[in-house]
Structure formats: structure tokens, C-alpha cells
């Protein structure tokens, strides 16, 4: 009888319950002066204030919307790209606007972007913004997005592995303890069964031996007895 099977089966079940990923370090050094924990009140996020914001003229009319930002060689915002004219993005002209020319005002409890002293007629005369680098193709953007999703999936998998590893620890301990108890119980039961079988065999052997002895004595007595005469 193989009494090690309960322990092997318990360990195998716990091992299969956890996802199989490569080992990853748990203690990662965080470089100093690299990350920002929270947003200071004096700062703002580009998506909240700039990108996608509607630009108004001095009289409150919408004359365009901000589509992108321009960074200088110091990685500071130099200006914005504003889309104007056209309809639903069709035949729209994009122009560059210095950041300092924009005003951020509070109107009816909302922050709005104003380009003073500029009208739609003015924007028609402004030349379109010229890019230094060609615009990314749809294929390039799709490949970048696929790589981004792959990297994020890998990070998610690592996190799932660490959580599964952490939660599997107590389960493995309990499984090992249960397997140990099962092993001891099986060992004890096997020992008792062995002793019972041994005792029964000895009794059976004794009885068989006695029966064989009695049969031998009977045969001997028959051989020594005188034959009967008529």
C-alpha cells in the first residue's frame, strides 16, 4: 500500500489552484524624486483643462477646441494645437497657439479657455500648423496600443500570481497537515489490520496443525489395531 499518495495529491491540488507564472521579485526599490503622489492645488491636468477644452473668443463664442499640446526642448508646454472650422472634424484646420496667449477664466463655476481678441474671421487668415514629424499612421497607433495592452496584461498577471501565492500559503499548510494526519491514520489502520491478520493466521495455523495431528494419530491407531475375524 502506498501511504504517500494523500500527501502528494494534496500538494498537487494546491499547486494546480495557483496560476503558473514566472517568479517576480516582491521587494522593488523605488527611485527617489521620480513619482508624484498627489496633485497640488496650484497644478492642473491637461485632460481636465487643456486637451478637449472648447476655446472661446472674448465675446463668449466657441472658436475651436484644443486637440494637443506642444512641448519645447525643455519638455515644457510651449503651446497648444487648436482645431477650428470644418464640421465634425471634416475640413478642419489646425493652428498652433502660444500657451501664454490663452486665458483661463471662471464662468458660472466652470473653468473656460479664452483666446482674447481673436475671432473666427481672424483664424481663417492664420496658416495651418506644420508638423516637424509625420503623423503616426493607423497601423503604428494600433501596434503601440497592442504593446501597451500586452505590457499591462503582463503586470496584471504578475499581481495575480503574487496574490495567489500569498493566499495559497495557508492552504498549502492545511493541506500538508491534513495529508500528514491521513498518513498517520492510514499507517495505524494498516498496522492494526496486519496484526489482526497475523493473529487470525496464527490461530488458523494452530487449528490446522491440531487437526493434522489428530488425523495422524487416528491413522496410526487404525494401523495398530488387530483385524476382526468372523
C-alpha positions in Angstrom: 0.0 0.0 0.0 1.4 3.4 -1.0 0.7 5.7 2.0 2.5 8.7 0.5 -0.3 9.3 -2.1 -2.5 11.5 0.2 0.3 14.0 0.7 1.3 14.1 -3.0 -2.4 14.6 -4.0 -2.9 17.5 -1.6 0.2 19.3 -2.7 -0.7 18.8 -6.4 -4.2 20.2 -5.8 -2.9 23.4 -4.2 -0.2 23.8 -6.9 -2.8 23.5 -9.7 -5.0 26.0 -8.0 -2.4 28.8 -8.4 -1.7 30.3 -11.9 1.7 29.4 -13.3 3.8 32.5 -13.9 7.5 33.3 -13.7 8.8 34.3 -10.3 8.9 38.0 -9.8 10.7 40.0 -7.0 8.5 41.3 -4.2 10.9 43.9 -2.9 11.3 46.6 -5.6 13.4 49.7 -5.0 11.6 52.9 -5.8 13.9 55.6 -7.3 13.8 58.9 -5.4 12.4 62.1 -7.0 10.6 60.2 -9.7 6.9 59.9 -8.9 4.2 62.4 -7.8 1.8 61.1 -5.1 -0.9 63.7 -5.5 -2.0 66.8 -7.4 -1.1 70.1 -5.7 -3.9 72.7 -5.8 -1.8 75.0 -8.0 -1.3 72.3 -10.7 -3.8 71.0 -13.2 -4.1 68.1 -15.5 -4.0 68.6 -19.3 -7.1 66.5 -19.9 -9.1 68.5 -17.3 -8.1 71.9 -18.6 -6.4 71.8 -22.0 -7.0 68.7 -24.2 -10.5 68.6 -25.4 -11.4 72.0 -24.0 -13.5 74.4 -26.0 -11.8 77.7 -26.8 -13.9 80.8 -26.6 -13.4 84.3 -28.0 -13.7 87.4 -25.9 -17.5 87.6 -26.6 -18.0 84.0 -25.4 -18.4 82.3 -28.8 -16.7 79.0 -29.3 -14.0 79.3 -32.0 -12.2 76.0 -31.7 -11.1 73.2 -29.4 -7.7 72.1 -28.1 -6.5 68.8 -29.6 -2.9 68.5 -28.5 -0.1 70.3 -26.7 3.3 71.5 -28.0 6.4 70.8 -25.8 9.7 72.6 -26.2 13.2 71.1 -25.8 12.9 71.6 -22.1 9.8 69.4 -22.0 7.7 72.3 -21.0 4.4 73.2 -22.6 5.1 75.8 -25.3 1.6 76.0 -26.8 -1.4 74.0 -28.0 -2.8 72.7 -31.2 -6.3 74.1 -31.8 -8.8 72.7 -34.3 -11.0 75.3 -36.0 -13.5 75.4 -38.8 -14.9 72.4 -40.6 -17.7 70.1 -39.5 -17.3 67.1 -37.2 -13.6 67.1 -37.9 -14.0 67.2 -41.6 -12.1 70.0 -43.4 -10.9 71.2 -40.0 -7.8 73.4 -39.9 -5.3 73.0 -37.0 -3.4 76.0 -35.8 -0.7 76.5 -33.2 -1.3 78.9 -30.3 1.2 80.0 -27.7 0.2 78.9 -24.2 0.7 82.5 -22.9 -1.9 83.8 -25.3 -4.6 81.7 -23.7 -6.6 82.9 -20.6 -8.2 80.5 -18.1 -11.3 82.2 -16.6 -14.0 81.1 -14.2 -17.5 81.4 -15.7 -20.6 80.1 -13.9 -18.4 78.0 -11.6 -16.6 76.4 -14.6 -13.1 77.0 -15.9 -13.1 78.0 -19.5 -10.3 78.7 -22.0 -10.4 82.1 -23.7 -8.3 83.4 -26.7 -8.9 87.1 -26.5 -9.0 89.5 -29.4 -9.4 86.6 -31.9 -12.5 85.8 -34.0 -13.4 83.1 -36.5 -12.5 85.5 -39.3 -9.1 86.0 -37.7 -8.5 82.2 -37.6 -9.3 81.9 -41.3 -6.3 84.0 -42.1 -3.9 82.2 -39.8 -1.8 79.5 -41.6 -2.2 75.9 -40.6 0.3 74.4 -38.1 3.2 72.5 -39.8 4.4 69.3 -38.1 8.1 68.6 -37.9 7.4 64.8 -37.9 4.8 63.0 -39.9 1.6 62.0 -38.2 1.5 58.4 -36.9 -0.4 56.0 -39.2 -3.3 53.9 -38.0 -1.1 50.8 -38.1 1.5 52.4 -35.9 -1.1 53.5 -33.4 -2.6 50.0 -33.4 0.8 48.4 -32.8 1.6 50.8 -29.9 -1.8 50.1 -28.4 -1.3 46.3 -28.7 2.1 46.6 -27.0 0.6 48.7 -24.2 -2.2 46.1 -23.6 0.5 43.3 -23.6 2.6 45.1 -21.0 -0.4 45.8 -18.8 -1.6 42.2 -19.1 1.9 41.0 -18.0 1.8 43.3 -15.0 -1.8 42.1 -14.1 -0.6 38.5 -14.4 2.3 39.2 -12.0 0.0 40.8 -9.5 -2.4 37.8 -9.8 0.5 35.4 -9.2 1.6 37.2 -6.1 -1.9 37.3 -4.7 -2.4 33.6 -5.5 1.0 32.7 -4.0 0.1 34.7 -0.8 -3.3 33.0 -0.5 -2.0 29.6 -1.3 0.4 29.6 1.6 -2.1 28.9 4.4 -4.0 26.4 2.1 -0.8 24.5 1.4 -0.1 24.3 5.2 -3.6 23.0 5.9 -3.3 20.5 3.0 0.1 19.3 4.3 -1.3 19.0 7.8 -4.4 17.1 6.6 -2.2 14.8 4.5 0.1 14.1 7.5 -2.9 13.1 9.6 -4.2 10.9 6.8 -0.8 9.3 6.5 -0.7 8.5 10.2 -4.3 7.2 10.2 -3.5 5.0 7.2 -0.3 3.8 8.8 -2.2 3.0 12.1 -5.0 1.2 10.2 -2.6 -0.8 8.2 -0.7 -1.8 11.3 -3.9 -2.9 13.1 -5.0 -4.8 10.0 -1.6 -6.5 9.8 -1.8 -7.6 13.5 -5.3 -8.8 13.1 -4.4 -10.8 10.0 -1.3 -12.2 11.7 -3.3 -13.3 14.8 -6.0 -14.9 12.7 -3.4 -16.7 10.6 -1.7 -18.0 13.7 -5.0 -19.3 15.1 -5.9 -20.9 11.8 -2.4 -22.4 11.6 -2.7 -23.8 15.1 -6.1 -25.3 14.4 -4.9 -26.8 11.2 -1.9 -28.2 13.0 -4.1 -29.7 15.7 -6.4 -31.2 13.1 -3.5 -32.7 11.2 -2.0 -34.2 14.4 -5.4 -35.7 15.3 -5.7 -37.2 11.9 -2.2 -38.7 12.1 -2.9 -40.3 15.5 -6.2 -41.8 14.2 -4.5 -43.3 11.2 -1.7 -44.8 13.4 -4.3 -46.3 15.8 -6.1 -47.9 12.9 -2.9 -49.5 11.6 -2.0 -51.0 15.0 -5.5 -52.5 15.8 -5.9 -56.3 15.2 -8.1 -57.3 12.3 -11.6 -58.7 13.2 -12.3 -62.4 12.5 -15.6 -63.9 11.6 
